[in-house]
Amino acid sequence: MNPILEFLTRKRGRKKLNFSDILSYTYLMLGVLIMFGPVLWLIMSSFKSSIEIARFPPRFFPYRQQTVVVEGYEEPLQLFEVTFEDGSTRELAQVRRVGIEAQMVDPQNPDEIISVNINQREPVESIYFGLENYITGVSTFNFGRFLWNSVIVTVAATLLTLLVNSMAAFGLAKYKFPGRQTIFLTMIATLMVPLSVVMVPIFLVITRVGWNNNLLGIIVPVAATPTGVFLLRQYMLTIPNELMDSARIDGASEWRIYAQIILPLAKPALAVLAIFSVMWRWNDFLWPLIVLSRSEYFTLQVGLAAFQGEHMVQWNLTLAMTVLTLLPITIVFAILQRHITTGIATTGLK
């Protein structure tokens, strides 16, 4: 048996399922459905037309009405299954519709026009994964520019976050000075301060320095995070101080100790913080929306909001662009996710 299949179907009992197996698999399948069901629905809906999205009751797979090329007509005609009064059915192509009457033709015999009531016909549909929504969305939505802005903000903010937070954590973890514990507790206490409280003062500061409608206004103010400092400090506490003492005896400066000893040993925690920072910066919406008002500086999240019209929302295009927006962060998370459990499991372990 395939090792993966054997792992996924392992049982507590040797031969047959018992009650605990059924309960465990039911719980796991329910969890998978709750977590990934909305994502799958989003992906499927990104291939649907606007009419199909508004359909009730909704359908999981994207369907498209089949068309047929009929001799004598320039455009392909929509195909319907027509039920006649005697109970027989035929697949006919619709030429035109006048009120409640539809004029149909047989694709094999297009010379005869057949008039039927629209209630006698059902569209012939099939599952269709077309890229029309993606092509139209990319051509009308400035995806390339917004993607580039998001990449710049995410990469620059993540690097700055790692630098600032690691230096703060190094000082709080490895140096003894008066008020160290007070500073650390005060920093942790800021986690309880809502963003809306500090948003206005931060906005006034970046306005004074001229960072409105500038990517620096998004990158710099959020560089230092109490969560990142706490995570790195707890990890750095596990690094033996004897390593630093040995380096000082060899003549190493404090900057060299930080760069060549502390940072390499703190790679698991830095990787976790990097993943969190990438997700935070990539998905950030409120702060860029406040700082940016010119479309050439929009990130993907702000661009998606501006992509929706005032009176009408093209949900098929919006959903397609949302899927494209999710792809980069999903790829990054898939590549680096193994560092999360390693870094968190060893944080604060002595």
C-alpha positions as MATLAB code, in Angstrom:
seq = 'MNPILEFLTRKRGRKKLNFSDILSYTYLMLGVLIMFGPVLWLIMSSFKSSIEIARFPPRFFPYRQQTVVVEGYEEPLQLFEVTFEDGSTRELAQVRRVGIEAQMVDPQNPDEIISVNINQREPVESIYFGLENYITGVSTFNFGRFLWNSVIVTVAATLLTLLVNSMAAFGLAKYKFPGRQTIFLTMIATLMVPLSVVMVPIFLVITRVGWNNNLLGIIVPVAATPTGVFLLRQYMLTIPNELMDSARIDGASEWRIYAQIILPLAKPALAVLAIFSVMWRWNDFLWPLIVLSRSEYFTLQVGLAAFQGEHMVQWNLTLAMTVLTLLPITIVFAILQRHITTGIATTGLK';
ca = [
       0.000    0.000    0.000;
       1.115    3.559   -0.679;
       2.782    4.970    2.496;
       0.721    8.186    2.311;
      -2.530    6.251    1.895;
      -1.527    3.929    4.698;
      -0.851    6.897    6.973;
      -4.166    8.560    6.124;
      -6.143    5.366    6.713;
      -4.386    4.065    9.816;
      -6.693    2.646   12.481;
      -6.449    2.175   16.190;
      -7.673   -1.357   15.772;
      -5.653   -3.674   13.586;
      -8.356   -4.738   11.142;
     -11.512   -2.671   11.448;
     -12.573    0.787   12.499;
     -13.681    1.286   16.066;
     -15.644    4.143   17.605;
     -12.569    6.279   18.353;
     -11.403    5.966   14.714;
     -14.786    7.098   13.417;
     -14.881    9.999   15.864;
     -11.326   11.070   15.013;
     -11.811   10.983   11.240;
     -15.148   12.770   11.517;
     -13.550   15.517   13.594;
     -10.606   15.862   11.200;
     -12.784   15.950    8.080;
     -15.053   18.549    9.685;
     -12.015   20.669   10.526;
     -10.676   20.409    6.963;
     -14.085   21.360    5.569;
     -14.417   24.395    7.839;
     -10.884   25.627    7.145;
     -10.534   24.935    3.430;
     -14.162   24.967    2.301;
     -14.327   28.775    1.869;
     -11.003   28.770    0.007;
     -12.196   26.080   -2.404;
     -15.452   27.986   -2.907;
     -13.472   31.146   -3.681;
     -11.344   29.336   -6.254;
     -14.365   27.718   -7.910;
     -16.283   31.005   -7.957;
     -13.365   32.759   -9.664;
     -14.110   30.686  -12.786;
     -17.846   31.469  -12.785;
     -19.654   34.139  -14.745;
     -21.425   36.972  -12.937;
     -24.786   35.327  -13.685;
     -23.622   32.005  -12.277;
     -22.341   33.683   -9.104;
     -25.735   35.329   -8.529;
     -27.597   32.060   -9.146;
     -29.699   30.633   -6.315;
     -29.346   28.000   -5.123;
     -25.612   28.265   -5.760;
     -23.554   25.475   -7.299;
     -20.065   24.460   -6.270;
     -18.547   23.863   -9.708;
     -18.453   26.520  -12.435;
     -20.865   25.732  -15.257;
     -21.138   27.242  -18.709;
     -23.937   26.881  -21.180;
     -22.888   24.919  -24.228;
     -23.010   26.547  -27.633;
     -23.119   25.126  -31.123;
     -22.122   26.487  -34.498;
     -25.122   26.416  -36.823;
     -24.880   26.868  -40.568;
     -26.219   30.240  -41.652;
     -25.504   32.007  -38.340;
     -22.330   33.976  -37.696;
     -22.227   33.592  -33.919;
     -22.468   30.295  -31.979;
     -25.985   29.690  -30.643;
     -26.869   28.644  -27.099;
     -27.978   25.047  -26.730;
     -31.137   24.076  -24.815;
     -32.900   20.846  -24.010;
     -36.559   21.376  -24.984;
     -39.375   19.257  -23.553;
     -42.437   19.053  -25.826;
     -46.046   18.461  -24.804;
     -45.867   14.776  -25.704;
     -42.956   14.334  -23.267;
     -40.226   13.995  -25.909;
     -37.035   16.036  -25.621;
     -34.671   17.511  -28.193;
     -31.538   19.597  -28.044;
     -32.194   22.824  -29.952;
     -30.246   26.027  -30.475;
     -31.863   29.336  -29.640;
     -31.935   31.893  -32.441;
     -33.762   34.650  -30.585;
     -36.176   35.238  -27.735;
     -39.340   37.337  -27.969;
     -41.085   37.722  -24.627;
     -41.940   34.282  -23.265;
     -41.423   32.664  -26.650;
     -38.082   31.391  -27.908;
     -37.351   30.641  -31.532;
     -35.198   27.536  -31.830;
     -33.577   25.556  -34.625;
     -32.289   22.038  -34.879;
     -28.498   22.238  -35.438;
     -28.795   19.361  -37.919;
     -31.706   21.001  -39.771;
     -31.366   24.786  -39.362;
     -33.940   25.685  -42.024;
     -36.961   25.036  -39.768;
     -37.768   27.531  -36.988;
     -39.412   25.974  -33.923;
     -41.224   28.254  -31.461;
     -41.365   27.069  -27.854;
     -42.293   28.542  -24.494;
     -39.238   29.520  -22.457;
     -40.530   27.365  -19.589;
     -40.208   24.272  -21.795;
     -36.457   24.552  -22.125;
     -33.439   24.006  -19.884;
     -29.937   25.139  -20.780;
     -27.450   22.417  -21.653;
     -24.498   23.065  -19.345;
     -21.133   21.531  -18.586;
     -18.387   22.152  -16.036;
     -16.028   24.752  -17.465;
     -12.774   26.119  -16.039;
     -12.100   29.056  -18.324;
      -9.539   31.814  -17.781;
     -11.722   34.622  -19.132;
     -12.181   36.212  -15.690;
      -8.438   36.206  -15.065;
      -7.561   37.602  -18.488;
     -10.205   40.333  -18.298;
      -9.307   41.156  -14.697;
      -5.587   41.497  -15.374;
      -6.244   43.656  -18.447;
      -8.611   46.046  -16.591;
      -7.031   45.818  -13.117;
      -3.521   47.284  -12.812;
      -2.325   44.004  -11.336;
       1.346   44.319  -12.258;
       1.779   47.733  -10.644;
      -0.124   46.787   -7.482;
       1.799   43.513   -7.222;
       5.115   45.333   -7.466;
       4.068   47.784   -4.741;
       2.976   44.915   -2.483;
       6.262   43.085   -3.033;
       8.311   46.200   -2.208;
       6.287   46.898    0.942;
       6.336   43.280    2.117;
      10.039   42.647    1.523;
      11.258   46.002    2.863;
       8.962   45.941    5.908;
       9.904   42.341    6.714;
      13.652   43.026    6.539;
      13.257   46.166    8.635;
      11.094   44.293   11.145;
      13.685   41.535   11.513;
      16.486   44.064   12.000;
      14.737   46.330   14.516;
      13.064   43.561   16.499;
      16.202   41.411   16.674;
      18.295   44.323   17.964;
      15.677   45.179   20.598;
      15.368   41.522   21.608;
      19.157   41.166   21.809;
      19.409   44.116   24.155;
      16.562   42.946   26.371;
      17.769   39.343   26.497;
      21.530   39.662   26.871;
      22.226   42.953   28.649;
      21.453   43.797   32.256;
      20.589   47.438   32.899;
      18.203   49.301   35.204;
      14.593   49.256   33.995;
      15.075   46.354   31.568;
      12.117   44.416   32.938;
       9.966   47.553   33.053;
      10.726   48.322   29.419;
       9.892   44.763   28.420;
       6.589   44.716   30.335;
       5.623   48.131   28.952;
       6.316   46.902   25.425;
       4.203   43.776   25.992;
       1.408   45.934   27.423;
       1.161   47.766   24.097;
      -0.356   44.587   22.659;
      -3.558   45.549   24.462;
      -3.692   48.996   22.827;
      -6.079   48.965   19.828;
      -4.708   50.076   16.476;
      -7.400   52.739   16.191;
      -5.951   54.531   19.247;
      -2.490   55.065   17.736;
      -3.581   55.410   14.137;
      -4.259   59.166   14.269;
      -0.962   60.105   15.984;
       1.019   57.946   13.550;
      -0.800   59.516   10.615;
       0.004   63.014   11.908;
       3.682   62.070   12.231;
       4.017   60.689    8.695;
       2.118   63.718    7.386;
       4.613   66.014    9.091;
       7.599   64.192    7.557;
       5.935   64.066    4.116;
       5.341   60.357    3.785;
       1.739   60.559    2.623;
       1.253   58.831   -0.729;
       4.640   57.227   -0.219;
       5.481   53.592    0.375;
       7.746   54.655    3.252;
       4.615   55.669    5.125;
       3.511   52.029    5.077;
       6.899   50.405    5.643;
       8.501   52.368    8.495;
       5.713   52.936   11.094;
       4.985   49.214   11.466;
       8.615   48.058   11.600;
       8.785   47.471   15.363;
       6.251   44.958   16.665;
       5.935   43.865   20.319;
       5.034   40.356   19.175;
       8.290   40.054   17.234;
      10.407   41.432   20.082;
       8.782   39.038   22.555;
       9.257   36.032   20.271;
      12.920   36.782   19.577;
      13.741   37.720   23.166;
      12.354   34.469   24.512;
      14.403   32.527   21.978;
      17.604   34.496   22.601;
      17.331   33.766   26.322;
      18.054   30.126   25.450;
      21.407   31.024   23.828;
      24.226   30.487   26.387;
      25.923   33.656   27.566;
      29.230   31.749   27.587;
      29.337   32.019   23.797;
      29.277   35.795   24.049;
      31.914   35.809   26.780;
      34.210   33.657   24.621;
      33.723   36.015   21.697;
      34.576   39.040   23.866;
      37.763   37.331   25.045;
      38.705   36.833   21.374;
      38.206   40.558   20.816;
      34.837   40.542   19.062;
      32.773   43.716   19.257;
      29.143   43.706   20.375;
      27.976   44.248   16.781;
      30.028   41.262   15.639;
      28.593   39.119   18.423;
      25.116   40.166   17.366;
      25.723   39.539   13.662;
      27.869   36.389   13.748;
      26.698   34.569   16.873;
      23.223   35.638   17.942;
      21.535   35.970   14.547;
      22.737   32.602   13.138;
      21.655   30.803   16.314;
      18.264   32.558   16.259;
      17.425   31.511   12.689;
      14.347   29.393   13.644;
      12.758   32.295   15.522;
      13.727   34.745   12.776;
      12.106   32.453   10.197;
       8.865   32.379   12.203;
       8.839   36.152   12.552;
       9.604   36.522    8.838;
       6.593   34.354    7.927;
       4.310   36.291   10.259;
       5.616   39.615    8.981;
       5.108   38.628    5.346;
       1.498   37.648    6.069;
       0.855   40.809    8.083;
       2.289   43.177    5.482;
       0.854   41.397    2.457;
      -2.684   41.304    3.867;
      -2.618   44.757    5.460;
      -5.493   46.885    4.195;
      -6.569   49.587    6.651;
      -3.257   51.416    7.100;
      -2.341   51.537    3.366;
      -5.904   52.686    2.645;
      -5.421   55.647    5.009;
      -1.918   56.587    3.844;
      -2.340   56.127    0.084;
      -4.735   58.051   -2.122;
      -2.940   57.863   -5.489;
      -3.512   54.680   -7.458;
       0.110   54.334   -8.594;
       1.071   53.580   -4.981;
      -1.778   51.175   -4.200;
      -0.980   47.733   -2.880;
      -2.977   44.734   -4.043;
      -5.389   44.846   -1.110;
      -6.190   48.530   -1.597;
      -6.360   48.047   -5.353;
      -8.936   45.292   -4.956;
     -11.150   47.599   -2.913;
     -10.811   50.357   -5.506;
     -11.497   47.831   -8.277;
     -15.099   47.495   -7.099;
     -17.479   49.998   -8.643;
     -19.652   52.386   -6.654;
     -22.951   51.039   -7.977;
     -21.979   47.626   -9.310;
     -19.444   45.019   -8.278;
     -18.144   42.601  -10.894;
     -17.763   39.729   -8.487;
     -16.393   37.322  -11.081;
     -13.439   39.627  -11.805;
     -12.977   40.569   -8.151;
     -12.833   36.926   -7.082;
     -10.373   36.080   -9.862;
      -8.056   38.910   -8.782;
      -8.423   37.815   -5.154;
      -7.166   34.351   -6.072;
      -4.156   35.874   -7.841;
      -3.519   38.026   -4.773;
      -3.520   34.957   -2.526;
      -1.100   32.936   -4.674;
       2.218   34.622   -3.693;
       1.567   34.502    0.056;
       0.364   30.909   -0.244;
       3.568   29.880   -2.026;
       5.751   31.632    0.560;
       3.837   30.021    3.423;
       4.042   26.570    1.825;
       7.820   26.882    1.435;
       8.523   28.216    4.922;
       5.760   26.606    6.988;
       8.071   23.886    8.351;
       9.978   26.588   10.253;
       6.870   27.660   12.180;
       6.545   24.582   14.383;
      10.319   24.375   14.882;
      10.662   28.013   15.890;
       7.609   28.157   18.142;
       8.364   24.796   19.787;
      11.864   25.876   20.752;
      10.993   29.451   21.783;
      11.555   29.885   25.522;
      12.927   26.334   25.922;
      15.890   25.995   28.276;
];
